[in-house]
Amino acid sequence: SKNGTENKGKGNLSWLFASTSLLFWGLLFFAVVIPLFYRLPKANMMEDSGKNAFIAERAYKDLYTLSNIGTKIVGSKENEIEAVQFLLKQLNQIKADSLKEYYDMEIDLSQASGQFVGGNLMLMYQGLQNVVVKLSPRNSTSENYLLVNSHFDSKPFTPSAGDAGFMIVTMMEVLRVIATSKQPIINPIVFLFNGAEELGLLASHGFIATHKWAPLCKAVINLDAAGSGGRDILFQSGPNHSWLVDYYKMYVKHPFATTMAEEIFQSGIMPSDTDFRQFVSFAKIPGLDMAQFNNGYVYHTNFDTIDVIPVEALQNTGDNILGLVRGLANATELSNTAAHKSGHAIFFDFLGLYFVHYSEATGEYLNFGVAGAALVLVFISIWRMSDVSQVSFCHVARWFILVIVIQIIAFALGIALPIVVAYVMDSFGHSLTYYSTPLLVIGLYVCPSLIGLSLPTTIYYSLQRNDKISIPYHLQLALHGQAVILSLMAISFTALGIRSSYILVIPLIFYAASLALNLLTPMHDKGYAWIALLKISQIIPALYSSYISYIFIVALTPMGARAGSASNRDLYIAVLAALGTVLSFGFLVPLINTFRRPSFGVYALLVPTALSVFLACNTQLGFPYRPKTSGQRVAYLHVRNKFYEYDGSLSKDESGYLFLYQDRRKETVLKGSNVNLTGLVSLKSRCEKYMMCGMPLYDSRYVSQRSESKWLPRANPIIPPGSAKFDLLSKTIVNSTTCRFEFNLTGPPQMSLFFQAYEDVTITNWSFLRSYLNNPPAYPLSYHIYFNSGIDSSPLKFFVETSKNNGDFDVPQFQLGVSRHYIDDQYLKEESFEFRSKFPSFAIQADWLSSYERYIF
């Protein structure tokens, strides 16, 4: 037959058809992926109360009351009294309404105190409050509890409607529905409304360490947020308990999950953490970690209000959690979870319509099998080409090797060009230009990726002159090259244990299926007839690849404005956009060579790229921030520093503002505004001179980003409250080489202690964890005790023992720094308020008064 060898180049498709074809794939994303991503169910109203279903309207009313309490930071009246009273009132009403003949319900308000090591610091807490509810089947003797957790405290200066008031009211409504329903549960359910998550996952640790019900909790559903509104995503599971994902599939009504989220989250790319870490690390409780992430712009800001949360979002999450809690409360696996430890799961949803999951072992067989099958089919196709074209197999294989090289270059350019754009724009000070205008991502990153994918192939086909192999066959070789690349990547990533490699297998399996069908029919050898099946086969991969890419762009874009200034977060968005583009269009882009002038397609992509770069760099569209909806996070402390010498004299007394930059733009966008930043200097030189930079570094973020922080001195002193005290109670020579110091510290709920011994001195014992003492943070960091108090504000009494070989304790032995944080506007004076008022409207400020005293003992 000559069907395969005829040169079909002169029959290339017109640009009218070409444009329509390209438009179809673009519309597929906007008409299918976007609507399904934001789709929410209809909300149940109060009149639906008798249907044994989650009532979003009632939960919404609870959220209104809870969020209106305001900022609920640990130790505040709002968190320790008002929020707790609200929860107890609602829970007691649920208990009164519960079906007593079916359930026993216990409500326990507990306090926890403890300490643990987290990274480079040690976290210590006292008097933190947890509101804990146990719902049990009537007269149950089961000791296999399901734990459901979320937190009601907040970061400073946010009403925290989304994080995590949303999840708290969801838990209350789920409890209400189960407790008033005759639908049975086998095992008790513990609902943990924890009062201290935001300052280091403290209350969950307190529950694990001290609560009477904690040892009986066999699995956990943890609920949190990194945004407000939208669907809840399952982003961590197990670990090594894939049966939990089985229950997610069976009982969750609106699935939204991906293994890729789990691996990205655990890589540390996302500047967040959840209580799930505490349950897994300290209690070894397996579970599921679920959260909202849509509209992360308002996360941890004063704009995290109920107004931005649709009631339908509560219905979506409520349906899911109600079904999941009921399912897991009846899980037979709870009786012996260790026996069901079976490795990781691979899971993902398809556009929220269907949920797919299988074990990691099955994933390995699947990935290797699909990759192997694709390589075999490519081999058969090349053999068929050689037979039909009446040339040797080696002749076709040699051309195929060349084509693979071209495709590798195209694949690399498809990933690299968006990265280059992101790097160059950042170098010129134009990072985060897409932050408030997400459509710029298409022009800045998607179009360059498409250019990279198409350029090498287009150049190759315009230059190659092999008449022995037809152009349609050459085009198939290009697609086979893409299949070989994906196959080898899937095999490599799977061998490395990367479960997210499933995203490579999806386009590959559909390409292999279309190739197999074409090989089974004459279409493989009839010019361009094989294209129809190919295009149909790539619809689902294009939908999924663009969907998964969009998920992470939506999640990571707002995070770029709170991830610190040290790294270029545009690179993450560029890579995600490029990955989505390559996987969505890798098997489609070579088809532009079926058009009459394929080079026009490449030129056409340059237009939106150039236009987007221009708009991003020269117009307001590219300015990252907008008031209220997507502002710049400006975190700074109103600081008073005092340095006391060994003899008690005050050697340094200064006031100023300590800025922690949370995004790449730093203070550059503030220049030209009314705020006066004259005298702003880097902390780097101070950090080399003073212990912990001589600053009241608030938490791990302030510590880790200290070299990027800046100091703005001010002339007039900042006056901290006078009630706080730090006293040396005693100094005792224990023996010839040991000296003991005892101290008493009072102050606000948030305080830190820094310790640094001199060279010839060793701190041998103290009141805090021995494990932290024996494993100090790496130089130049000092010991850092981060202390939080809840309802119990009693003084912190502690001792430190030092050792010196020469026994001379009349000289300096160690430095001790005390920082206090007064997170309430009542402590600020007129000049601080005036400074705050000068910031532009797009600035979302998180600022409070802090003091630092350095002592030498």
C-alpha positions in Angstrom: 0.0 0.0 0.0 1.2 3.5 -0.7 -1.2 5.1 1.8 1.6 5.3 4.4 4.3 6.6 2.0 2.4 9.3 0.1 3.6 12.8 1.1 0.5 14.4 2.5 2.2 17.8 3.1 0.3 19.5 0.4 -3.0 18.6 2.0 -2.2 20.4 5.2 -5.1 22.0 7.1 -6.1 25.6 6.6 -5.5 28.1 9.4 -9.3 28.6 9.8 -9.5 25.0 10.9 -6.2 25.3 12.9 -7.5 28.3 14.8 -10.8 26.4 15.6 -8.8 23.4 16.8 -6.6 25.5 19.1 -9.7 27.4 20.4 -11.3 24.1 21.3 -8.5 23.1 23.6 -8.5 26.5 25.3 -12.2 26.4 25.8 -12.0 23.0 27.3 -10.2 24.4 30.2 -12.4 27.5 30.8 -15.7 25.7 30.0 -15.1 22.5 31.9 -12.2 22.7 34.4 -12.9 26.1 35.9 -16.6 25.6 36.5 -16.1 22.1 38.0 -13.2 23.4 40.2 -15.5 26.0 41.8 -18.7 23.9 41.8 -20.5 23.7 45.2 -23.7 21.9 46.2 -26.9 23.6 47.1 -27.0 24.5 50.8 -29.5 22.8 53.1 -31.7 25.3 55.0 -33.3 25.0 58.5 -36.5 23.6 56.9 -34.4 20.5 55.9 -33.6 19.7 59.6 -35.6 16.5 59.7 -33.7 14.9 56.8 -30.7 13.5 58.9 -28.4 15.8 56.9 -25.9 18.5 57.4 -27.6 21.9 57.7 -25.3 24.6 56.3 -27.6 27.5 57.3 -27.3 26.5 61.0 -23.6 26.1 60.7 -23.4 29.5 59.0 -25.2 31.2 61.9 -22.8 29.6 64.3 -19.9 30.8 62.2 -21.3 34.3 62.3 -21.3 34.3 66.1 -17.9 32.7 66.5 -16.1 35.0 64.0 -17.7 38.1 65.5 -15.9 37.4 68.7 -12.9 38.8 66.8 -9.2 37.9 67.2 -8.8 34.8 69.4 -5.2 34.6 70.1 -4.0 32.3 72.9 -4.2 34.0 76.3 -6.7 36.6 75.2 -10.2 37.1 76.8 -11.7 36.4 73.4 -10.0 33.0 73.1 -10.0 31.8 76.7 -13.4 33.0 77.8 -15.7 34.2 75.0 -14.9 31.5 72.4 -14.9 28.8 75.1 -18.3 30.0 76.5 -19.8 30.0 73.0 -18.6 26.4 72.3 -19.8 25.2 75.7 -23.2 26.8 75.2 -23.7 25.2 71.8 -22.4 21.8 72.9 -24.6 21.7 75.9 -27.6 22.5 73.7 -26.6 19.6 71.4 -26.4 17.4 74.5 -29.8 18.4 75.6 -31.3 17.7 72.1 -29.4 14.4 71.7 -31.2 11.1 71.6 -30.4 9.8 75.1 -31.7 6.3 74.4 -29.1 6.0 71.6 -26.1 8.0 72.8 -24.0 9.0 75.8 -22.4 12.5 75.4 -19.7 13.9 77.6 -18.3 17.4 77.5 -14.9 18.0 79.0 -13.2 21.5 79.3 -9.5 20.6 80.0 -6.3 22.5 80.5 -2.9 21.4 79.3 0.6 22.3 80.1 3.7 20.8 78.5 6.7 21.3 76.2 8.3 19.8 73.1 11.0 20.5 70.6 9.9 21.9 67.2 12.8 22.6 64.8 15.3 25.0 66.3 13.2 26.0 69.2 11.5 24.5 72.2 7.8 25.2 72.7 6.5 25.5 76.2 2.9 26.1 77.2 0.7 26.3 80.2 -3.0 26.5 80.8 -4.1 25.9 77.2 -7.8 25.0 76.9 -9.4 22.2 74.9 -13.1 21.7 74.7 -13.4 17.9 74.2 -16.6 16.0 73.5 -17.1 12.2 73.4 -20.2 10.8 71.7 -20.6 7.1 72.4 -23.3 4.6 71.5 -25.4 4.1 74.6 -23.6 1.9 77.2 -20.7 1.3 74.8 -17.7 -0.5 76.1 -15.6 0.1 72.9 -12.1 1.5 73.5 -11.5 2.3 69.9 -12.2 6.0 69.4 -12.3 8.1 66.3 -10.8 11.6 66.8 -12.0 14.7 64.9 -9.9 17.8 65.4 -9.9 21.5 64.5 -8.9 24.7 66.3 -10.8 27.9 67.3 -7.8 30.1 68.1 -6.5 32.6 65.6 -3.4 34.4 64.4 -3.1 38.0 65.5 -5.6 40.5 64.1 -7.9 38.1 62.2 -11.5 37.0 63.0 -10.4 33.6 61.6 -13.8 32.8 60.0 -12.0 30.5 57.5 -9.0 29.4 59.6 -10.5 27.5 61.3 -13.9 28.8 62.5 -15.3 27.2 59.4 -14.1 23.8 60.5 -15.2 24.3 64.1 -18.8 25.0 63.2 -18.7 22.1 60.7 -17.7 19.8 63.5 -20.5 21.1 65.8 -23.1 20.5 63.1 -21.8 17.0 62.3 -21.9 16.3 66.1 -25.5 17.7 66.2 -26.7 15.6 63.2 -25.2 12.3 64.5 -26.4 12.9 68.1 -30.0 13.5 67.0 -30.1 10.7 64.5 -31.0 7.1 64.9 -28.4 6.0 62.4 -26.1 3.9 64.6 -22.3 4.2 65.2 -20.2 1.4 66.6 -17.3 3.3 68.1 -17.1 6.5 70.2 -16.2 9.7 68.5 -14.1 12.3 70.2 -14.5 15.9 68.9 -11.5 18.0 69.9 -12.1 21.7 69.7 -8.6 22.8 70.4 -7.7 26.3 71.6 -4.1 26.7 70.5 -3.0 25.7 67.0 -1.7 28.9 65.5 1.3 29.4 67.8 3.0 26.1 67.2 0.4 23.3 67.2 0.3 23.4 71.0 -3.1 22.3 72.2 -3.1 19.2 70.0 0.2 18.2 71.7 -1.4 19.0 75.1 -4.4 16.7 74.3 -2.1 13.9 73.2 0.2 14.3 76.3 -2.4 14.8 79.0 -6.0 14.0 78.1 -7.7 10.8 79.4 -9.2 9.9 76.1 -6.1 10.4 73.9 -4.7 6.9 74.4 -7.9 5.4 73.1 -8.0 7.4 69.8 -7.1 5.0 67.0 -7.6 7.3 63.9 -7.9 11.0 63.3 -9.7 13.4 60.9 -7.8 16.7 61.1 -9.6 19.8 59.7 -7.8 23.1 58.9 -7.6 25.8 56.4 -5.1 27.8 54.3 -7.8 29.9 52.7 -11.5 30.7 53.0 -14.4 29.2 51.1 -14.3 26.7 48.3 -14.0 22.9 48.5 -12.1 21.0 51.1 -9.1 18.9 49.8 -7.6 15.7 51.3 -3.9 16.5 51.2 -2.4 14.0 53.7 -3.3 10.5 54.6 -2.0 7.6 56.7 0.9 7.4 56.8 1.0 3.8 55.6 -2.7 3.2 56.3 -4.3 3.1 52.8 -7.5 1.7 54.3 -8.4 5.2 55.4 -8.5 6.3 51.8 -10.9 3.4 51.1 -13.3 5.0 53.5 -12.8 8.4 52.0 -13.9 7.0 48.6 -16.9 5.2 50.1 -18.2 8.0 52.3 -17.2 11.3 50.9 -19.8 12.9 48.7 -17.7 15.6 47.0 -14.2 14.1 46.5 -11.3 16.5 46.1 -7.9 14.9 46.8 -4.5 14.2 45.3 -1.3 12.4 46.3 0.6 15.2 44.7 -0.6 17.6 47.3 0.6 15.2 50.0 4.1 15.0 48.6 4.3 18.8 47.9 3.1 19.7 51.4 5.5 17.3 53.1 8.4 18.7 51.0 8.1 22.0 52.9 7.3 24.1 49.9 4.1 25.3 51.5 4.7 27.7 54.5 2.1 26.0 56.7 1.7 23.1 59.0 -1.3 21.4 60.8 -2.1 19.5 64.0 -1.9 16.3 61.8 1.9 16.4 62.4 1.4 16.2 66.2 -1.1 13.3 66.0 1.2 11.3 63.7 4.6 12.2 65.3 3.7 12.1 69.0 0.7 9.8 69.2 1.4 7.6 66.1 -2.3 8.0 65.2 -3.0 7.5 61.5 -5.6 9.7 59.8 -6.7 12.0 57.1 -5.7 15.7 56.9 -8.2 17.9 55.1 -8.3 21.7 54.5 -9.7 24.5 52.5 -7.3 26.5 50.4 -9.3 28.6 48.0 -8.9 32.4 48.4 -5.7 32.1 50.4 -5.3 35.9 50.0 -7.3 36.5 53.1 -5.7 33.7 55.2 -4.3 35.0 58.5 -5.5 38.5 57.7 -8.3 40.8 59.0 -10.2 40.0 55.8 -10.8 36.4 56.8 -14.4 37.2 57.5 -17.7 35.3 57.0 -18.5 37.6 54.1 -16.1 35.8 51.8 -17.4 32.4 52.6 -20.4 31.1 50.6 -22.8 29.0 52.6 -22.6 26.4 49.9 -18.9 25.8 50.9 -20.1 24.8 54.4 -22.5 22.3 52.8 -19.8 20.8 50.7 -17.5 20.3 53.6 -20.3 19.3 55.9 -21.5 16.6 53.6 -18.0 15.2 53.3 -17.2 15.2 57.0 -20.5 13.9 58.1 -20.2 10.9 55.8 -16.6 10.3 56.6 -17.1 10.5 60.4 -20.0 8.1 60.2 -18.0 5.7 58.0 -14.9 5.7 60.2 -16.8 5.5 63.4 -18.1 2.1 62.1 -14.7 1.0 60.8 -13.7 -2.5 62.0 -10.1 -1.5 61.4 -10.2 0.8 64.5 -10.0 -2.3 66.7 -6.5 -3.1 65.4 -5.0 -0.4 63.2 -1.5 -1.9 63.4 -2.8 -5.0 61.6 -4.0 -2.9 58.7 -0.8 -0.9 58.2 -0.3 -1.6 54.5 1.8 1.1 52.9 1.0 4.4 51.2 -2.0 5.1 49.0 -2.1 6.8 45.6 -5.2 8.9 45.2 -6.7 11.6 43.2 -10.1 12.9 42.0 -11.1 13.6 38.5 -12.7 17.1 38.3 -14.5 16.4 41.6 -16.7 13.9 39.7 -14.9 10.6 40.5 -12.3 9.5 43.0 -9.5 7.0 42.1 -7.2 5.3 44.6 -5.0 2.3 44.8 -2.0 1.1 46.9 1.5 2.2 46.3 2.4 -1.4 45.2 -0.4 -1.4 42.7 0.8 2.0 41.5 4.2 0.6 40.8 2.8 -2.3 38.8 0.5 0.1 36.9 3.3 2.6 36.1 5.8 0.1 35.0 3.2 -1.8 33.1 1.8 1.2 31.2 5.3 2.5 30.5 6.4 -0.9 29.2 3.3 -1.3 27.1 3.8 2.1 25.6 7.4 1.3 24.6 6.3 -2.0 23.1 3.5 -0.3 21.1 6.0 2.3 19.9 8.3 -0.5 18.7 5.4 -2.2 16.9 4.5 1.1 15.3 8.1 1.6 14.0 8.2 -1.9 12.7 4.8 -1.3 10.8 6.2 2.0 9.4 9.3 0.2 8.0 7.1 -2.5 6.5 4.6 -0.2 4.9 7.2 2.2 3.7 9.3 -0.6 2.4 12.5 0.6 4.2 14.5 -1.2 6.8 13.6 -1.1 10.5 17.0 0.4 11.2 16.4 3.2 8.8 13.2 4.2 10.7 14.9 3.7 14.0 17.7 6.0 13.1 15.3 8.8 12.3 13.3 8.0 15.5 16.5 8.5 17.6 16.9 11.9 16.0 13.2 12.7 16.6 13.6 11.7 20.3 16.5 14.1 20.6 14.3 16.8 19.1 11.4 15.9 21.5 13.8 15.9 24.5 14.8 19.4 23.6 11.2 20.4 23.1 10.2 18.9 26.5 13.1 20.7 28.2 12.3 24.0 26.6 8.6 23.6 27.5 9.7 23.5 31.2 12.7 25.9 30.9 11.3 28.9 29.1 8.7 29.7 31.7 11.4 29.4 34.4 13.6 31.8 32.4 10.7 34.3 32.2 10.2 34.0 36.0 13.9 34.4 36.7 14.4 37.4 34.4 11.4 39.2 35.6 12.4 38.7 39.2 15.9 40.0 38.4 14.4 43.2 37.2 12.2 43.5 40.3 8.9 42.4 38.7 8.1 39.3 40.8 4.5 38.4 41.7 3.0 40.4 38.8 0.3 37.7 38.4 -0.6 37.8 42.1 -3.8 39.9 41.6 -4.2 39.2 37.9 -4.0 35.4 37.5 -4.7 35.5 33.8 -1.1 36.8 33.3 0.0 33.3 34.1 -1.2 32.2 30.7 0.9 34.8 28.8 3.9 34.7 31.1 4.3 31.0 31.5 1.8 28.9 29.5 2.5 30.5 26.1 6.4 30.3 26.6 5.9 26.7 27.5 3.9 26.1 24.3 6.6 27.9 22.3 9.3 25.7 23.8 7.2 22.6 23.0 6.5 23.6 19.4 9.7 25.3 18.2 12.1 22.4 17.9 9.5 20.2 16.2 8.4 22.9 13.8 12.0 23.7 12.8 12.8 20.0 12.3 9.8 19.4 10.1 10.5 22.4 8.0 14.1 21.2 7.4 13.8 17.4 7.2 13.8 15.9 3.6 13.3 12.2 4.0 10.9 11.1 1.2 11.2 7.4 2.2 9.1 8.1 5.3 5.9 10.0 4.9 5.2 13.3 6.8 2.3 11.6 8.8 4.7 8.9 9.8 7.3 11.5 10.8 4.6 13.2 12.9 3.8 9.9 14.6 7.5 9.5 15.4 7.4 12.8 17.2 4.5 11.7 19.3 6.2 8.4 20.0 9.2 10.4 21.2 7.0 12.1 23.7 5.7 8.7 24.8 9.2 7.4 25.3 10.1 10.5 27.4 7.1 10.1 29.6 7.7 6.3 29.9 11.2 6.7 31.0 10.3 9.5 33.5 7.4 7.4 34.9 9.8 4.4 35.3 12.5 6.6 37.0 10.1 8.5 39.3 8.3 5.3 40.3 11.6 3.6 41.1 12.5 6.6 43.3 9.3 6.2 45.2 7.6 9.4 44.0 3.9 8.5 44.1 3.0 11.7 42.1 4.4 10.0 39.0 0.8 8.9 38.3 0.3 12.3 36.6 2.8 11.2 33.9 1.0 7.9 33.4 -2.4 9.4 32.7 -1.5 11.0 29.3 0.7 8.0 28.6 -2.0 5.4 29.1 -4.5 7.3 26.9 -1.9 7.7 24.2 -1.0 4.0 24.3 -4.7 3.2 24.0 -5.2 5.3 20.9 -2.0 4.0 19.4 -3.1 0.4 20.0 -6.5 1.1 18.4 -4.8 2.7 15.4 -2.5 -0.3 15.0 -5.4 -2.6 15.1 -7.1 -0.7 12.2 -5.8 0.6 8.9 -5.9 4.2 10.3 -2.3 3.9 11.5 -1.2 3.9 7.9 -3.8 6.1 6.2 -2.1 9.5 6.2 -3.5 11.6 9.0 -6.5 9.4 9.8 -4.9 8.4 13.1 -5.2 12.0 14.4 -8.9 11.7 15.2 -8.4 8.9 17.8 -5.4 10.7 19.2 -7.3 13.9 19.8 -10.2 12.1 21.4 -7.8 10.1 23.6 -6.1 13.3 24.9 -9.3 15.1 26.1 -9.3 13.4 29.5 -5.5 13.9 30.0 -5.7 17.5 29.0 -8.6 18.1 31.4 -6.9 16.4 34.3 -3.4 17.8 33.8 -4.7 21.4 33.5 -7.0 20.7 36.5 -4.1 19.5 38.8 -1.9 22.3 37.6 -4.6 24.9 38.3 -5.2 23.4 41.8 -1.6 24.1 42.8 -1.5 27.5 41.1 -4.6 28.6 43.1 -3.0 27.2 46.3 0.5 28.5 45.9 -0.1 31.9 44.4 -1.4 33.5 47.6 1.3 31.6 49.6 4.0 33.5 47.5 3.1 36.6 49.5 3.8 35.0 52.9 6.6 32.6 52.2 9.4 35.1 52.9 11.6 37.2 50.7 14.6 34.9 50.3 13.2 32.7 47.5 11.7 33.5 44.2 8.2 32.0 44.4 7.5 32.9 40.8 9.7 29.8 39.9 7.1 27.5 41.6 4.2 29.0 39.6 6.3 28.9 36.4 7.1 25.2 36.9 3.5 24.3 37.7 2.2 26.1 34.7 4.9 24.5 32.5 4.2 21.0 33.9 0.4 21.4 33.3 1.1 22.7 29.8 3.6 19.9 28.8 1.3 17.2 30.2 -1.9 18.7 28.7 -0.5 19.5 25.2 2.6 17.3 24.8 0.8 14.9 22.4 -1.1 17.8 20.7 1.5 20.5 20.0 3.3 18.5 17.3 0.0 18.4 15.4 0.5 22.1 14.4 2.7 20.7 11.7 -0.4 19.4 10.0 -1.4 23.1 9.4 -0.4 25.0 6.3 2.1 27.3 8.0 3.0 25.8 11.4 5.6 28.6 12.0 2.7 31.0 12.2 1.5 29.1 15.3 4.8 29.8 17.1 4.8 33.5 16.1 1.2 33.8 17.3 2.2 32.5 20.7 4.8 35.3 20.9 2.1 37.9 20.8 0.4 37.1 24.1 3.8 36.4 25.7 5.1 39.9 24.7 1.8 41.6 25.6 1.7 39.9 29.1 5.3 40.9 29.8 4.5 44.5 28.8 1.4 44.6 30.9 3.1 43.0 33.9 6.0 45.4 33.8 4.4 48.7 32.7 0.8 48.8 33.9 -1.3 48.5 37.0 -2.3 45.0 36.0 1.2 43.8 36.9 1.2 45.5 40.3 0.8 42.6 42.7 -1.4 44.1 45.4 -5.0 45.4 45.7 -6.7 46.7 48.8 -8.8 44.1 50.8 -8.8 41.4 48.1 -5.1 40.7 47.7 -3.0 43.0 49.8 0.7 42.9 50.8 1.3 41.4 54.2 3.4 43.8 56.2 4.6 42.3 59.5 6.5 44.4 61.9 7.1 44.9 65.7 7.1 48.1 67.7 10.3 47.3 69.6 12.0 48.5 72.8 15.4 46.9 73.3 17.5 47.1 76.5 20.9 45.6 77.0 22.1 45.0 80.6 25.7 44.2 81.4 27.0 41.8 84.1 27.1 44.5 86.7 23.5 45.4 86.0 24.2 48.7 84.1 22.2 49.6 81.1 24.6 49.8 78.1 22.1 50.1 75.3 18.5 51.3 75.0 16.8 51.7 71.7 13.4 51.8 70.0 12.3 51.1 66.5 10.4 48.9 64.1 11.5 45.3 63.2 10.2 44.4 59.8 9.7 40.8 58.7 9.3 40.7 54.9 6.9 38.0 53.8 7.2 38.4 50.0 9.8 39.0 47.3 8.9 42.7 46.8 9.8 43.6 50.4 9.7 47.4 51.0 10.2 48.3 47.4 6.4 48.8 46.8 6.2 51.1 49.8 8.7 53.6 48.4 6.9 56.7 47.3 4.1 56.1 49.8 3.5 58.2 52.9 5.3 55.8 55.2 8.8 57.1 56.1 11.4 54.3 55.9 14.5 56.6 56.0 17.1 54.8 58.1 15.9 51.3 57.3 18.9 48.9 57.7 19.5 45.2 57.4 19.7 43.0 60.5 22.7 41.1 59.2 25.4 43.0 61.0 23.4 42.9 64.3 23.0 39.2 63.9 26.7 38.8 63.8 27.2 40.9 66.9 24.4 40.0 69.2 22.7 36.8 70.4 19.6 36.3 68.3 20.3 39.6 66.6 19.5 41.4 69.8 15.9 41.4 68.8 12.6 40.0 70.2 12.3 37.4 67.4 8.7 36.2 67.8 8.6 32.7 66.4 10.3 30.3 64.1 9.5 32.4 61.0 11.1 35.5 62.5 14.2 33.4 63.4 14.6 31.6 60.1 14.1 34.9 58.1 16.1 37.1 60.4 18.8 37.8 57.8 16.1 39.1 55.4 14.6 41.3 58.1 15.2 45.0 58.6 15.4 47.5 61.4 14.0 51.1 61.4 15.2 53.1 64.4 13.0 55.7 65.9 13.9 58.6 68.3 11.1 58.6 70.7 11.1 55.5 73.1 8.5 52.9 72.9 7.0 52.3 76.3 6.1 48.6 77.2 3.7 48.0 80.1 5.4 48.2 83.4 3.7 45.2 85.0 6.1 42.6 83.5 9.0 41.5 85.6 12.1 39.3 85.4 13.9 38.5 88.6 16.9 36.5 89.6 15.6 34.7 92.7 18.9 33.1 93.7 22.4 32.2 92.7 23.8 29.1 94.5 27.2 27.4 94.2 26.1 23.8 94.1 29.7 22.3 94.2 33.1 23.3 93.0 32.2 23.2 89.3 28.4 23.9 89.3 26.4 27.0 89.8 22.5 27.2 90.0 20.4 30.2 89.0 16.7 30.5 89.7 14.5 33.0 88.0 10.9 34.2 87.9 9.3 35.6 84.8 6.0 37.5 84.4 4.5 39.1 81.3 2.0 38.7 78.5 0.8 35.3 77.2 3.5 35.2 74.4 7.2 35.4 75.6 10.5 33.9 74.6 13.8 33.1 76.4 17.2 33.0 74.7 20.2 31.3 76.3 23.8 31.4 75.2 26.7 30.3 77.4 30.2 31.8 77.1 33.0 29.7 75.7 34.4 28.2 79.0 30.9 27.6 80.4 28.5 24.7 79.8 24.8 24.7 80.7 24.4 21.3 82.2 20.8 21.4 83.5 17.7 23.5 83.4 13.9 23.4 83.9 13.3 22.7 80.3 13.6 19.5 78.1 16.9 17.7 78.5 16.7 16.5 74.9 16.8 20.1 73.7 19.7 21.0 76.1 21.7 18.1 74.7 20.9 18.9 71.1 21.3 22.7 70.8 20.5 24.6 67.6 23.3 25.0 65.2 25.5 28.1 65.5 24.8 31.1 65.4 21.4 30.3 66.9 21.0 30.1 70.6 18.7 28.1 72.8 15.2 29.5 72.2 12.3 28.7 74.6 9.0 29.9 73.1 6.5 30.2 75.9 2.7 30.6 75.6 0.1 30.7 78.4 -3.6 30.4 78.1 -6.2 30.7 80.9 -3.4 30.2 83.4 -1.1 33.3 83.5 0.9 32.3 86.6 4.6 33.3 86.5 7.2 31.1 84.9 9.7 29.9 87.4 12.8 28.1 86.1 16.4 27.3 86.9 19.6 27.0 85.0 22.7 25.2 86.1 26.1 26.0 84.7 29.5 24.2 84.9 33.0 25.6 84.8 36.1 23.6 85.2 38.0 26.3 87.1 35.0 26.9 89.5 35.2 30.7 89.1 31.5 31.9 89.2 32.3 35.6 89.8 32.6 36.3 86.1 30.0 36.3 83.3 28.7 32.7 82.5 25.9 33.1 80.0 23.6 35.6 78.3 19.9 35.4 78.8 17.4 37.3 76.5 13.8 37.9 77.4 11.3 38.9 74.8 7.7 39.8 75.4 4.9 40.3 72.9 1.9 42.5 73.7 -0.5 41.5 70.9 -3.2 44.1 71.5 -3.6 47.6 70.2 -4.2 48.9 73.7 -0.5 48.9 74.3 0.4 51.1 71.4 0.8 54.9 71.8 0.0 57.8 69.4 3.2 57.7 67.5 2.8 54.0 66.7 -0.7 54.6 65.5 0.5 57.5 63.3 3.2 55.3 61.8 0.7 52.6 61.0 -1.7 55.1 59.4 0.9 56.1 56.8 0.9 52.7 55.0 -0.9 52.5 51.7 -4.4 50.9 51.5 -3.1 47.7 50.0 -0.9 47.0 53.1 -2.3 44.3 55.4 -0.5 45.1 58.7 0.3 42.7 61.5 2.1 44.7 64.1 2.3 44.9 67.9 4.4 46.1 70.7 7.4 43.9 71.7 10.2 44.3 74.2 13.6 42.6 74.6 16.0 42.6 77.5 19.5 41.1 77.3 21.0 40.1 80.6 24.4 38.7 81.5 24.7 36.3 84.5 
